[in-house]
Amino acid sequence: MALSSGLKYVSLGVLVLQTTLLVLTMRYSRTLKEDGPRYLASSAVVSAEVLKIFTCTLLVFSENNFSLRAMYELLNEEILNKPVELVKLAIPAGIYTLQNNLLYVALSNLDAATYQVTYQLKILTTALFSVSMLGKELGCYQWLSLLFLMAGITLVQWPVESLGDSEQNVMSAGSQFVGLMAVLMACVSSGFAGVYFEKILKEASQGLWLRNIQLGLFSFVFGFIGMMVYDGESVKQAGIFQGYNIITCIVVVLQVVQWCFTTVHHLTSMSFMAAFVELFMSAFVLFACRQALGGLIVAVVIKYADNILKGFATSLSIIVSTLISYFLLKDFNPTSVFFLGAVLVIAATFLYGYEQKPASSSTNKV
């Protein structure tokens, strides 16, 4: 019991750290002033997709007892010989690619704190798509939390009068509007793609990691095409990896860790020991990138952290992002309206994960 409680809070702390690090490092990398060109967001998206495919391929390799022949036969059978099943993933892959690019646009124009709070709107979009596409039923507490969520995000984005140069204020307002639109589009695309992918997983018998290879292949193609269309001239002049540094590499790795945190939620139907063994092998093989280690932590979170603690992790992440944006990055000036909105969003995350226990019957049937 003591071990279980300890693992619960350790996993919670790592979940907070991972969520906060991704947002802050991405924001820092998009605002860092350096000599030479800044790295291309489209290139970072493509790099993350390559790393995801590599990670999933190693996981499939481990599932097939590290047999290259068995893995080749499986990939050939499930990918090349089933084109219809493969094409189904083109839709979520394209949307995920769009979403990942939008997040870079958002964090190039919004401070980390505002982004972190506003991006919680994905709870609303995911809930609505789950109801419409999967027939999921929401309880009264969940519907109430969605109202809190919308009210909180509206307050966070509420315009405030600022003193100073009017031209600078206009440019700042324009940049914030671009960031807001990017976050809203990312929330909608995240909700739809996540629910659509979940529906495909439930209807098919293929493994989770194999499905993610298929998804990653399409995402890589779409991402590469997008990179050449929008940043083709820059790529021709300075190459795909122009502007890359250690911060950029950390951002790419954290993106894959974030993907692990999302994907491994589908492991809840597996036994904890099976998930632990599989992800431990992945951690050993991929120790240099530490990707599977992130997945291992997720498995522990799923096992030991309940919905209240996950809501608590989101809340802590928002608070930490706010403090670091204000004291270190110095790109955020909090207002009372922002704090009120943030409190409503935090309350909504707790309320959405609240599970009402059925009332115990006081009378016995005869």
PyMOL commands that set and color helices and strands:
alter all, ss='L'
color gray80, all
select helices_A, chain A and resi 2-31+41-63+68-80+83-87+90-109+112-134+140-156+166-203+208-238+246-269+272-285+291-304+307-329+336-352
alter helices_A, ss='H'
color red, helices_A
deselect
rebuild
show_as cartoon
